[in-house]
C-alpha cells in the first residue's frame, strides 16, 4: 500500500536511492503524489521499480510523476552498469519530470515499458519532461516508449543546452518492434534553445511527428535546436516538423542527383547537410554529412554504395544550429533495381551503430560480387581477452549487403559485461575487425 503523499521526498545532497543488486531495489509505487521528489544536489537513483509491481510487469501507479526533480544539480537517474537501470512506468502523469534542474544525467532507464522492454506499461503523460529552465541535462541510452503523451518533452524559455542521445523512442528494447508514444517522439516547445537531439537516437513509430520544434508563433524563441545523425522513421506524421517559427522554419536542402556512390544537391552556403535512406520520407539510415560550398552546392561521396531502400532524404543545419525538416525524398527507381545496382564490388565491414551501445547494436557487412555462387561467412564477437563471446553468423551467403544485430548477450543467452569487444568477420580470404563498446 502506498503513502498518501510522496513515496520518498529528499531536500538534501549526496543521497542514494536503490542500488545495482536486486536486494537493494526499492518498489516505489501506489503513492498519492510523486514516487520520488528531490530538491538537492549529487543524489543518485538506481535500480528501482517506480510505478510497477515487484515483477516490473504490472502497474501500481503513483498518482503524480514517477520522479520529480526541482532545481538542483548533478543528480543521476539510472546508469549503464548491470542492475543500475530504473523501471519508471505505469505512473499516472510523467515518468521523469525536471523543473529547473540542471546537469542531471538520465541514463539507461526503461520509461513506459515493462522490465523486459518488450511490452507496454505506459506513464499517463510524457516519458520525460524538462521545463522551467531545466538546462545542461543529458538524456542518454534510455528506452522511452509506449507513454500516453510525448516521449521527451522540452518546454519553456531557459530549457537550453540539453542533450538527448542514444535513446530508443517509440520502439522496443531491441529496436525491432513498435511501442509508440501516443504523441510526439521528441517535442521542443515555446522557448528552448541550443538543445541537441542526437546522435544515434532511434525515433520511430510515434503517433505524431518524430521530432517537433514548435515556436508557438514567437519567432526567434525556439531556435538553434540541432537534430543530428539519428534514425527517424515510420512516425505518424513527419519525421521532423518545424512550425510556428521553430528553428526559424529553416528550409531543407534539395537533392538534385543520385548515383550509387554519390548524392548531390543545393542548400544555403555553409550549411551542414546530412543524408539518409528511408522506406518512405523520413530518415531510417544515416548515410553521412557534408557542407554546402560558397555557391550552395553540396556533394556527399558515400563510403559504401547506397543501401537497397527506395528513398533518399536530407536535412540542413545552419551555423546557428537550426536543423530543417527532411527534404523532399528522392525516389530511387525501384528497390529491386537499387539492390541490383548496389551489389558490392568489394568486401566491407562497417563500424557498428550505435557505438557505444546499450543493449543492442547493428553490424553491417558486404559480400562482394565475385562470390556469385555464395561463400562461407563467419561473424563473431570476442572480448578483450580474446575469448569468443558470441557467434552471430556462420553460414554461406550470396553477394549483397547484410545487417546483423547483437543484443549484448553471449552464446548462453546471458548479458555480457560492459567493456571493449571486437567484431570479426571473415568472408572467403577477407578478414576485418571493429572495436565495439558495450554499456550495460
QUIDA-V822650 format. One record per backbone hydrogen bond with DSSP energy under -0.5 kcal/mol. CO is the residue of the C=O (numbers start at 1). NH is the residue of the N-H. Records with the same first field share a line. If there is no record, write none. Layout:
CO: NH ; NH
This chain:
3: 32
5: 33
8: 37
10: 39
15: 44
16: 18
17: 46
21: 24
22: 25
26: 28 ; 49
27: 29
28: 51
31: 63
33: 64
34: 7
35: 8
36: 68
37: 10
38: 70
41: 14
43: 76
44: 17
45: 78
46: 19
48: 50 ; 87
49: 28 ; 51
50: 89
51: 60
53: 56
56: 115
58: 53
60: 30
62: 92
64: 93
65: 35
66: 36
67: 97
68: 38
69: 99
72: 102
73: 42
75: 105
76: 45 ; 78
77: 107
81: 84
84: 47
86: 88 ; 110
87: 50 ; 89
88: 112
91: 124
93: 125
94: 66
95: 67
96: 98 ; 129
97: 69 ; 99
98: 100 ; 131
101: 135
102: 74
104: 106 ; 138
105: 77 ; 107
106: 140
107: 79
109: 111 ; 143
110: 88 ; 112
111: 145
112: 121
114: 117
117: 173
119: 114
121: 90
123: 148
125: 149
126: 95
127: 96
128: 153
129: 98
130: 155
131: 100 ; 134
135: 103
137: 163
138: 106 ; 140
139: 165
140: 108
142: 144 ; 168
143: 111 ; 145
144: 170
147: 182
149: 183
150: 127
151: 128
152: 154 ; 187
153: 130
154: 189
156: 159
158: 160
160: 136
162: 196
163: 139 ; 165
164: 198
165: 141
167: 169 ; 202
168: 144 ; 170
169: 204
170: 179
172: 175
177: 172
179: 146
181: 207
183: 208
184: 151
185: 152
186: 212
187: 154 ; 189
188: 214
189: 156
191: 158
193: 161
195: 226
196: 164 ; 198
197: 228
199: 166
201: 203 ; 231
202: 169 ; 204
203: 233
206: 236
208: 236 ; 237
209: 185
210: 186
211: 241
212: 188
213: 215 ; 243
214: 190
215: 218
217: 219
218: 221
221: 223
222: 247
223: 194
224: 226
225: 323
226: 197 ; 228
229: 200
230: 232
231: 203
232: 283
233: 205
238: 210
239: 211
241: 213 ; 243
243: 215 ; 246
244: 217 ; 218
245: 220 ; 248
246: 249
247: 250
250: 325
254: 266
257: 264
259: 262
260: 306
261: 302
262: 259
263: 300
264: 256 ; 257
265: 298
266: 254
268: 271
271: 292
272: 274 ; 317
273: 290
274: 315
275: 287 ; 288
276: 313
277: 284 ; 285
278: 311
283: 232
284: 286
285: 277
288: 275
290: 273
292: 270
293: 296
296: 267
297: 293
298: 265
299: 301
300: 263 ; 302
307: 309
310: 332
311: 278
312: 330
313: 276
314: 327
315: 274
316: 324
317: 272
318: 321
322: 318
329: 331
330: 312 ; 332
334: 338
335: 339
336: 340
337: 341
338: 342
340: 343
344: 369
348: 366
353: 362
357: 439
361: 406
362: 353
363: 404
364: 350
365: 402
366: 348 ; 368
367: 400
368: 371
370: 372
371: 374
375: 397
376: 428
377: 395
378: 426
379: 392 ; 393
380: 424
381: 389 ; 390
382: 422
383: 386
387: 383
389: 411
390: 381 ; 392
393: 379
395: 377
397: 375
400: 367
402: 365
404: 363
405: 407
406: 361
408: 416
410: 413
414: 410
419: 438
420: 384
421: 436
422: 382 ; 424
423: 434
424: 380
425: 432
426: 378
427: 430
430: 427
432: 425
434: 423
436: 421 ; 438
437: 356 ; 357
438: 419 ; 440
